[in-house]
Amino acid sequence: MTLQEAMEARHSVRQYTSRPIEPEIVSKLKAKTEEVNRAGNMHIQLVTGEPEAFSGLMARYGKFSGVTDYFALIGPKSPDLDEKAGYYGEQLVLYAQMLGLNTCWVGATFRKVKSAYTIAPGEKLCLVIAVGYGAVQGVPHRSKTIAQLTDAGVDMPAWFREGMRAVQLAPTAVNQQKFRFSLNGNKVSAKAGSGFFVKEDLGIARYHFEIGAGKDNFVWA
């Protein structure tokens, strides 16, 4: 499965089976986590066999069940930490999809279990990503049109259009897609709107854009 195929196949899943993630798959997830941590100066951690985070009232409100494994998106406090959490977290989401797993971004409906991960001084837990074998495969989320997500006009180059198609597939909090992409020559800029988790959403969308457009075709403004 390619990254493009993973983007198209991946949907949010909140109900998971009791099937444990196999040790060899856990090893691959941990190796990928270390890779993105090095790339982004993050401290993301994979938590396995921990049912408490999704056992409370908030998780039931969010309709979660069977979640015992998740990524804790942790990093040094900085103005761009939330966006980085989205950008690097989505790399783990799509990698998990390629390994046959399901995922769901979780911003509020979970319990913080501080004994399950390490938050060093000066670091912050942004949100978590549930991961495991879904009881279902999820369904496509509704999306805004490309015209609603960019001001590039109808004569945008093919690579930019493919990037925006990938952005349409990006998961966001309550499907809000509160971001806007702009084009100036081969320079692309992206800005978040206002609302909750919009910076994380922007990070996810930027990663999707890179996959769809091809990083060799543009530079971030």
TORZAGU-403374 format. One record per residue (C-alpha): residue in one letter; residue number from 0; x negated, y, z. Coordinates in nm, 4 decimals. Each point is the difference from the previous one (the first is absolute). Example, Ala and Ser with C-alpha at 12.3 -4.5 7.8 and 13.67 -1.06 7.14 Angstrom:
BEGIN
+------+------+----------+----------+----------+
: resn : resi :       xx :       yy :       zz :
+------+------+----------+----------+----------+
:    A :    0 :  -1.2300 :  -0.4500 :   0.7800 :
:    S :    1 :  -0.1370 :   0.3440 :  -0.0660 :
+------+------+----------+----------+----------+
# end
This chain:
BEGIN
+------+------+----------+----------+----------+
: resn : resi :       xx :       yy :       zz :
+------+------+----------+----------+----------+
:    M :    0 :   0.0000 :   0.0000 :   0.0000 :
:    T :    1 :  -0.1338 :   0.3421 :  -0.0953 :
:    L :    2 :   0.0458 :   0.3175 :   0.2036 :
:    Q :    3 :   0.2572 :   0.1175 :  -0.2532 :
:    E :    4 :   0.1920 :  -0.3251 :   0.0380 :
:    A :    5 :  -0.0246 :   0.0262 :   0.3773 :
:    M :    6 :   0.1479 :   0.3510 :  -0.0079 :
:    E :    7 :   0.2943 :  -0.1242 :  -0.2044 :
:    A :    8 :   0.0575 :  -0.3154 :   0.2062 :
:    R :    9 :  -0.0398 :   0.1508 :   0.3459 :
:    H :   10 :   0.3120 :   0.1095 :   0.1916 :
:    S :   11 :   0.0505 :   0.0775 :   0.3683 :
:    V :   12 :   0.0881 :  -0.3075 :   0.2066 :
:    R :   13 :   0.1208 :   0.0168 :   0.3614 :
:    Q :   14 :   0.0889 :  -0.3640 :   0.0675 :
:    Y :   15 :  -0.2782 :  -0.2601 :   0.0206 :
:    T :   16 :  -0.0169 :  -0.3772 :   0.0324 :
:    S :   17 :  -0.1831 :  -0.1847 :   0.2771 :
:    R :   18 :  -0.2667 :  -0.1172 :  -0.2460 :
:    P :   19 :  -0.3372 :   0.1172 :   0.1317 :
:    I :   20 :  -0.2486 :   0.1677 :  -0.2293 :
:    E :   21 :  -0.2635 :  -0.2610 :  -0.0824 :
:    P :   22 :  -0.3498 :   0.0539 :   0.1502 :
:    E :   23 :  -0.1587 :   0.0382 :  -0.3429 :
:    I :   24 :   0.2525 :   0.2697 :  -0.0907 :
:    V :   25 :  -0.0590 :   0.1752 :   0.3336 :
:    S :   26 :  -0.3729 :  -0.0006 :  -0.0769 :
:    K :   27 :   0.0631 :   0.1615 :  -0.3375 :
:    L :   28 :   0.2256 :   0.2653 :   0.1558 :
:    K :   29 :  -0.2625 :   0.0802 :   0.2638 :
:    A :   30 :  -0.2724 :   0.0262 :  -0.2642 :
:    K :   31 :   0.2153 :   0.2385 :  -0.2048 :
:    T :   32 :   0.0734 :   0.2009 :   0.3145 :
:    E :   33 :  -0.3718 :   0.0366 :   0.0671 :
:    E :   34 :  -0.0475 :   0.1100 :  -0.3606 :
:    V :   35 :   0.2575 :   0.2798 :   0.0175 :
:    N :   36 :  -0.1259 :   0.1056 :   0.3429 :
:    R :   37 :  -0.3480 :   0.0498 :  -0.1427 :
:    A :   38 :   0.1352 :   0.1870 :  -0.3012 :
:    G :   39 :   0.2242 :   0.2331 :   0.1977 :
:    N :   40 :  -0.1705 :   0.0271 :   0.3405 :
:    M :   41 :   0.3069 :  -0.1619 :   0.1538 :
:    H :   42 :   0.0494 :  -0.2431 :   0.2900 :
:    I :   43 :   0.2919 :  -0.2045 :  -0.1377 :
:    Q :   44 :   0.0505 :  -0.3323 :   0.1776 :
:    L :   45 :   0.1904 :  -0.3162 :  -0.0890 :
:    V :   46 :   0.2014 :  -0.1287 :   0.2949 :
:    T :   47 :   0.1171 :  -0.3626 :  -0.0141 :
:    G :   48 :   0.2216 :  -0.2120 :   0.2229 :
:    E :   49 :   0.1356 :   0.3023 :   0.1882 :
:    P :   50 :   0.3830 :   0.0049 :   0.0248 :
:    E :   51 :   0.0455 :   0.2801 :   0.2543 :
:    A :   52 :  -0.0266 :   0.2956 :  -0.2393 :
:    F :   53 :   0.3148 :  -0.1121 :  -0.1801 :
:    S :   54 :   0.1980 :  -0.1494 :   0.2862 :
:    G :   55 :   0.1656 :   0.3083 :   0.1456 :
:    L :   56 :   0.3108 :   0.2046 :  -0.0641 :
:    M :   57 :  -0.1718 :   0.2230 :  -0.2544 :
:    A :   58 :  -0.1001 :  -0.2988 :  -0.2124 :
:    R :   59 :   0.3530 :  -0.1392 :   0.0134 :
:    Y :   60 :   0.1284 :   0.3412 :  -0.1028 :
:    G :   61 :  -0.2378 :  -0.0157 :  -0.2953 :
:    K :   62 :   0.1342 :  -0.3497 :  -0.0817 :
:    F :   63 :  -0.3389 :  -0.1666 :   0.0436 :
:    S :   64 :  -0.0271 :  -0.3666 :   0.0896 :
:    G :   65 :  -0.2755 :  -0.2581 :   0.0091 :
:    V :   66 :  -0.2858 :   0.2539 :  -0.0090 :
:    T :   67 :  -0.3108 :  -0.1202 :   0.1832 :
:    D :   68 :  -0.2719 :   0.1379 :  -0.2273 :
:    Y :   69 :  -0.0698 :   0.3580 :  -0.1008 :
:    F :   70 :  -0.2659 :   0.2508 :  -0.0969 :
:    A :   71 :  -0.0562 :   0.2773 :   0.2548 :
:    L :   72 :  -0.0990 :   0.3101 :  -0.1977 :
:    I :   73 :  -0.2508 :   0.1737 :   0.2241 :
:    G :   74 :  -0.2645 :   0.2585 :  -0.0788 :
:    P :   75 :  -0.1922 :   0.3013 :   0.1311 :
:    K :   76 :   0.2235 :   0.3005 :   0.0558 :
:    S :   77 :  -0.0286 :   0.2446 :  -0.2875 :
:    P :   78 :   0.2296 :   0.2209 :  -0.2116 :
:    D :   79 :   0.0069 :  -0.2632 :  -0.2754 :
:    L :   80 :   0.0339 :  -0.3113 :   0.2172 :
:    D :   81 :   0.3680 :  -0.0574 :  -0.0765 :
:    E :   82 :  -0.0572 :   0.0213 :  -0.3744 :
:    K :   83 :  -0.2983 :  -0.2342 :   0.0285 :
:    A :   84 :   0.2136 :  -0.2457 :   0.1961 :
:    G :   85 :   0.2421 :  -0.0102 :  -0.2924 :
:    Y :   86 :  -0.2720 :  -0.0235 :  -0.2652 :
:    Y :   87 :  -0.2004 :  -0.2774 :   0.1632 :
:    G :   88 :   0.2998 :  -0.1754 :   0.1538 :
:    E :   89 :   0.1566 :  -0.0412 :  -0.3435 :
:    Q :   90 :  -0.3178 :  -0.1688 :  -0.1177 :
:    L :   91 :   0.0621 :  -0.2634 :   0.2669 :
:    V :   92 :   0.3680 :  -0.0238 :  -0.0922 :
:    L :   93 :  -0.0712 :  -0.0760 :  -0.3636 :
:    Y :   94 :  -0.2830 :  -0.2381 :   0.0876 :
:    A :   95 :   0.2362 :  -0.1904 :   0.2315 :
:    Q :   96 :   0.2542 :  -0.0186 :  -0.2827 :
:    M :   97 :  -0.2668 :  -0.1484 :  -0.2259 :
:    L :   98 :  -0.0592 :  -0.2675 :   0.2652 :
:    G :   99 :   0.3689 :  -0.0955 :   0.0011 :
:    L :  100 :   0.0992 :   0.1922 :   0.3137 :
:    N :  101 :   0.2694 :   0.2587 :   0.0664 :
:    T :  102 :  -0.0285 :   0.3309 :   0.1819 :
:    C :  103 :   0.1895 :   0.2958 :   0.1386 :
:    W :  104 :  -0.1227 :   0.3443 :   0.1004 :
:    V :  105 :   0.1178 :   0.0845 :   0.3537 :
:    G :  106 :  -0.0194 :   0.3505 :   0.1361 :
:    A :  107 :   0.2136 :   0.0008 :   0.3124 :
:    T :  108 :   0.1996 :  -0.3180 :   0.0597 :
:    F :  109 :  -0.2716 :  -0.1941 :   0.1804 :
:    R :  110 :  -0.1439 :  -0.0162 :   0.3506 :
:    K :  111 :  -0.3614 :   0.1036 :   0.0578 :
:    V :  112 :  -0.1860 :  -0.2942 :   0.1546 :
:    K :  113 :  -0.3300 :   0.1583 :   0.0946 :
:    S :  114 :  -0.1586 :  -0.3305 :   0.1012 :
:    A :  115 :   0.0401 :  -0.1278 :  -0.3582 :
:    Y :  116 :  -0.2465 :   0.2445 :  -0.1584 :
:    T :  117 :  -0.2730 :   0.2459 :   0.0880 :
:    I :  118 :   0.0422 :   0.3759 :  -0.0194 :
:    A :  119 :  -0.3322 :   0.1685 :   0.0698 :
:    P :  120 :  -0.0275 :   0.3510 :   0.1453 :
:    G :  121 :   0.0860 :   0.2528 :  -0.2678 :
:    E :  122 :   0.2051 :  -0.2508 :  -0.1997 :
:    K :  123 :   0.3731 :  -0.0234 :  -0.0674 :
:    L :  124 :   0.2481 :  -0.2722 :  -0.0944 :
:    C :  125 :   0.1995 :   0.1365 :  -0.2931 :
:    L :  126 :   0.2408 :  -0.2857 :  -0.0747 :
:    V :  127 :  -0.0020 :  -0.3738 :  -0.0693 :
:    I :  128 :   0.0687 :  -0.2345 :  -0.2912 :
:    A :  129 :   0.1845 :  -0.3253 :   0.0662 :
:    V :  130 :  -0.1456 :  -0.2912 :  -0.1974 :
:    G :  131 :   0.0923 :  -0.3657 :  -0.0398 :
:    Y :  132 :   0.2152 :  -0.2390 :  -0.1978 :
:    G :  133 :   0.3339 :   0.1626 :  -0.0633 :
:    A :  134 :   0.3307 :  -0.1754 :   0.0415 :
:    V :  135 :   0.0922 :   0.1965 :  -0.3123 :
:    Q :  136 :  -0.2024 :   0.1839 :  -0.2638 :
:    G :  137 :   0.1744 :   0.3343 :   0.0365 :
:    V :  138 :   0.1620 :   0.2131 :  -0.2678 :
:    P :  139 :  -0.1251 :   0.2954 :  -0.2082 :
:    H :  140 :   0.0409 :   0.3378 :   0.1672 :
:    R :  141 :   0.1762 :   0.2863 :  -0.1686 :
:    S :  142 :  -0.2323 :   0.2546 :  -0.1551 :
:    K :  143 :   0.0018 :   0.3542 :  -0.1264 :
:    T :  144 :  -0.0597 :   0.0585 :  -0.3701 :
:    I :  145 :  -0.3446 :   0.0955 :  -0.1275 :
:    A :  146 :   0.1352 :   0.3476 :  -0.0774 :
:    Q :  147 :   0.0941 :   0.0381 :   0.3667 :
:    L :  148 :  -0.3481 :  -0.1025 :   0.1162 :
:    T :  149 :  -0.2170 :   0.2166 :  -0.2267 :
:    D :  150 :  -0.0022 :   0.3387 :  -0.1721 :
:    A :  151 :  -0.2183 :  -0.1283 :  -0.2861 :
:    G :  152 :   0.2811 :   0.0256 :  -0.2567 :
:    V :  153 :   0.0966 :  -0.2408 :  -0.2749 :
:    D :  154 :  -0.3306 :   0.0158 :  -0.1914 :
:    M :  155 :  -0.2084 :  -0.1632 :   0.2732 :
:    P :  156 :  -0.2775 :  -0.2351 :  -0.1191 :
:    A :  157 :   0.0688 :  -0.3726 :   0.0035 :
:    W :  158 :  -0.2370 :  -0.0664 :   0.2902 :
:    F :  159 :   0.1762 :   0.2606 :   0.2150 :
:    R :  160 :   0.3403 :  -0.1488 :  -0.0800 :
:    E :  161 :  -0.1248 :  -0.3462 :   0.0980 :
:    G :  162 :  -0.1308 :   0.1471 :   0.3218 :
:    M :  163 :   0.3393 :   0.1520 :   0.0744 :
:    R :  164 :   0.1728 :  -0.3296 :  -0.0735 :
:    A :  165 :  -0.2229 :  -0.1548 :   0.2627 :
:    V :  166 :   0.0892 :   0.2839 :   0.2394 :
:    Q :  167 :   0.3679 :  -0.0857 :  -0.0457 :
:    L :  168 :  -0.0788 :  -0.3438 :   0.1445 :
:    A :  169 :  -0.1671 :   0.1444 :   0.3105 :
:    P :  170 :   0.1796 :  -0.0793 :   0.3274 :
:    T :  171 :   0.0907 :   0.3052 :   0.2084 :
:    A :  172 :   0.1850 :   0.0641 :   0.3250 :
:    V :  173 :   0.3748 :  -0.0429 :  -0.0690 :
:    N :  174 :  -0.0874 :   0.0209 :  -0.3718 :
:    Q :  175 :  -0.0446 :   0.3751 :   0.0331 :
:    Q :  176 :  -0.2835 :   0.0406 :  -0.2561 :
:    K :  177 :  -0.0688 :   0.3550 :   0.1202 :
:    F :  178 :  -0.3084 :   0.0678 :  -0.2090 :
:    R :  179 :  -0.0808 :   0.1781 :  -0.3230 :
:    F :  180 :  -0.2730 :  -0.0748 :  -0.2549 :
:    S :  181 :  -0.1460 :   0.2672 :  -0.2291 :
:    L :  182 :  -0.2276 :  -0.0189 :  -0.3044 :
:    N :  183 :  -0.2576 :   0.2477 :  -0.1294 :
:    G :  184 :  -0.2126 :  -0.1484 :  -0.2774 :
:    N :  185 :  -0.1399 :  -0.3161 :   0.1534 :
:    K :  186 :   0.0379 :   0.1349 :   0.3541 :
:    V :  187 :   0.2854 :  -0.1388 :   0.2097 :
:    S :  188 :   0.1243 :   0.1444 :   0.3258 :
:    A :  189 :   0.2610 :  -0.1395 :   0.2350 :
:    K :  190 :   0.1729 :   0.1731 :   0.2889 :
:    A :  191 :   0.2345 :  -0.1228 :   0.2694 :
:    G :  192 :   0.3281 :   0.1646 :   0.0856 :
:    S :  193 :   0.1387 :   0.0359 :   0.3504 :
:    G :  194 :   0.1398 :  -0.2779 :   0.2158 :
:    F :  195 :  -0.1087 :  -0.2981 :   0.2033 :
:    F :  196 :  -0.2838 :  -0.2255 :  -0.1224 :
:    V :  197 :  -0.0380 :   0.2094 :  -0.3169 :
:    K :  198 :  -0.3801 :   0.0008 :   0.0255 :
:    E :  199 :  -0.0123 :  -0.3792 :   0.0242 :
:    D :  200 :   0.2396 :  -0.0162 :  -0.2944 :
:    L :  201 :  -0.2282 :   0.2276 :  -0.2008 :
:    G :  202 :  -0.2982 :  -0.2257 :   0.0681 :
:    I :  203 :   0.1942 :  -0.3021 :  -0.1229 :
:    A :  204 :   0.1115 :   0.1857 :  -0.3122 :
:    R :  205 :  -0.3539 :   0.1169 :  -0.0788 :
:    Y :  206 :  -0.1266 :  -0.3588 :   0.0084 :
:    H :  207 :   0.2815 :  -0.1124 :  -0.2277 :
:    F :  208 :  -0.0786 :   0.2829 :  -0.2412 :
:    E :  209 :  -0.3641 :  -0.1069 :  -0.0195 :
:    I :  210 :   0.1025 :  -0.3558 :  -0.0892 :
:    G :  211 :   0.2466 :   0.1070 :  -0.2676 :
:    A :  212 :  -0.2009 :   0.2820 :  -0.1566 :
:    G :  213 :  -0.3439 :  -0.1557 :   0.0229 :
:    K :  214 :  -0.2611 :   0.1838 :   0.2061 :
:    D :  215 :  -0.2186 :   0.0610 :  -0.3057 :
:    N :  216 :   0.2676 :   0.2165 :  -0.1647 :
:    F :  217 :   0.0217 :   0.2810 :   0.2547 :
:    V :  218 :  -0.1455 :   0.1697 :   0.3061 :
:    W :  219 :   0.1854 :   0.1146 :   0.3108 :
:    A :  220 :   0.0186 :   0.3780 :   0.0138 :
+------+------+----------+----------+----------+
# end
